[in-house]
Amino acid sequence: MSEYLTVLTTTDSAEKAQTLAAGAVEARVAACAQIDGPIASVYRWEGAVRTDQEWRVLYKTTTDRYPALEAHIKDVHDYDTPEIIATPITHGSDAYLSWVSAETTTG
């Protein structure tokens, strides 16, 4: 299993994306969070196909810190069912991945 992950969520405003990103980095559950958007999201919700504008937040973290990051997103996100998807980082520079580890270490 990979030691490092990228974790994705989306939200409906740039301001909310900034809050999600900054809160996770401040809490040390992510070393970095990148925001891009607006993006168009097409999805089915409550029986209807919808299209909405969203902003994507991509976090970098360790597998050890993933449970805390997931809990943080669920706690501060205002969606009923926020998107939280983790993808393993299979390769990366030693220096960058060491930085991710250092920035997500607590205590």
VENVENBEL-V495924 format. One record per residue. N is the residue number from 1. PSI is psi in whole degrees, 0 to 359 (999 if undefined). Layout:
N	PSI
N	PSI
This chain:
1	143
2	147
3	346
4	150
5	152
6	141
7	132
8	138
9	168
10	159
11	171
12	11
13	155
14	321
15	317
16	322
17	317
18	318
19	315
20	315
21	308
22	320
23	320
24	319
25	316
26	324
27	357
28	26
29	351
30	144
31	331
32	150
33	129
34	142
35	131
36	154
37	178
38	152
39	159
40	123
41	127
42	125
43	164
44	130
45	128
46	44
47	0
48	146
49	127
50	155
51	123
52	158
53	133
54	168
55	138
56	135
57	125
58	115
59	152
60	128
61	182
62	161
63	327
64	326
65	354
66	312
67	321
68	322
69	315
70	315
71	320
72	312
73	312
74	323
75	322
76	346
77	143
78	2
79	148
80	318
81	82
82	144
83	125
84	106
85	127
86	137
87	130
88	142
89	111
90	337
91	149
92	163
93	142
94	319
95	315
96	314
97	327
98	321
99	316
100	315
101	314
102	320
103	346
104	7
105	134
106	160
107	999
